[in-house]
Amino acid sequence: MLYYFDFTTWFTLIRLVAREPNPQQRRGLYRLLLLHIPARAVATAVCFLLDGILFPGLWFTKIRTPVFIIGHARSGTTLAHRLMCADGRFSAFMYYELLWPSLIQKKLVRAVAWLDRTVLGRRLERRLEAWQKRKFGPTQHIHKMGLTMHEEDDLALFNSCASGFWMTKLPYMGQLDFFHVDRRPPASRRRMMRFYKECVRRQLYLNGRGLIHLSKNPTWSGRVETLLEVFPDARFVVLYRNPYETIPSLLKLLQVGWKMQGNLSAERIHESTRVMTDLSYETYLYPREVLQRHPETPCATIDYRRLTTDPKGAIEAAYAALGLDMTEAYRAFLAAEAARVRKHETEHRYSLAEFGLEDREIRHRLAPLFEAFQWDKDEPRSREAPTKENAHA
């Protein structure tokens, strides 16, 4: 399997970096795009080719009935993913495994970690912990991240310049589109997702060939049709939460990341915010449209309110919709998690007005979902300027 690299987006990113007004920021992005990314891509490409030679069992590793968790960001996708990852039948990527997707790279990392524990007294581990605090610290209160935490599969495409994570570094929402993959030419989108499929095969080979791959990607709400083309037996879990809460929460998370990149103009942030708001409506509506066209595809719908008040019942209902049985040990785990999930709240407060949003516009654009989930009952609470929200993404 050849490594996938999106040269078109790479050239676009380089062109956009030239517009960056901050010289220091511009130099840093140039180093990333012209040195680090090509070096990582070449190293991974070589390792990908060697994987098939050094690990012949990889050719017999099959991906069966993968489960994709999608939905608007901040709607509970991270919580659902974490809860389901606790079921031993699933395999999922950790952050570092997404950046180093070949088997050779993963095994080298694990070998170095073993050497660090047994010989070096965890010196490397302590340095990595300090690095993580610097890297993820500013946004940990909104979305927890870490090298050994499960993360969105989309990160596997970062070094290929095909991941939505690039929007946190270059917020040109009107000129970069990582959402509408289903609209791309068939050959282009299939080439990208077949590379992702090879990444999944390697992860299953590593974690256990009898396991089921479990993926969580809010941005992949725009590629449901492509996922079904590449994984015809895929199953989906779709999260829904009141958009009065999710949309401003996502915009706050993005703006925190953008401001970390340098002094961005208010006009540029405003334009990116506008485009992201429009994408939010599509994120809510598009998966529903596609899955209705594929009634044969197993699909579970999870209401965020139930997930945070009755996680055991919400996951049990999802399993029933997906045709999955549930062990007693996993039921006990979910029951034990219920109290912790209900108490896991933060005091982050975001208002619609802060981002120039109007509740009437949101209500109009997402009217079918407001009726289906009766979000109007939450409306008085959501209209208040400060809204208390759960920290789960």
Number of C-alpha atoms within 10 A of each C-alpha: 12 12 20 20 21 16 12 10 17 19 13 13 20 16 11 17 20 13 10 17 13 13 12 11 16 19 14 13 22 17 12 15 19 13 11 13 18 16 14 14 19 14 15 24 19 14 20 22 14 15 20 15 12 12 13 10 12 20 13 10 17 16 20 15 18 19 21 24 25 30 30 28 26 28 31 29 27 24 20 25 22 16 17 19 17 13 16 11 14 19 25 26 26 18 19 18 25 25 20 22 24 26 25 19 18 18 14 12 15 12 12 12 16 13 14 15 14 10 10 12 11 15 11 15 14 11 10 14 13 12 12 14 13 10 13 15 16 13 14 13 14 20 15 15 19 18 16 11 14 21 25 22 25 20 23 24 24 19 26 21 25 22 20 18 16 18 17 17 18 18 22 19 18 13 10 16 14 19 18 15 22 17 12 12 9 12 8 11 17 19 16 18 20 16 18 20 17 19 23 27 22 26 26 23 22 14 16 14 20 15 20 20 24 22 26 26 20 25 22 26 28 25 22 22 20 19 23 16 14 16 18 14 16 21 22 25 23 24 23 22 23 20 24 23 21 21 25 23 24 22 20 19 17 21 19 15 18 18 14 13 18 16 12 17 10 9 9 14 17 14 15 20 24 18 13 18 19 12 18 20 16 19 21 24 19 17 21 18 11 16 17 12 11 12 9 10 16 18 25 20 19 23 16 22 15 14 21 23 15 18 25 22 16 21 22 16 16 19 17 14 16 19 13 11 9 14 11 9 10 16 16 11 15 23 15 13 15 17 14 11 18 14 11 12 14 13 12 14 15 24 21 21 13 11 16 11 16 12 14 9 10 18 18 10 15 16 12 12 18 17 11 8 13 12 17 13 10 11 14 8 13 21 16 13 13 14 17 17 17 21 21 21 19
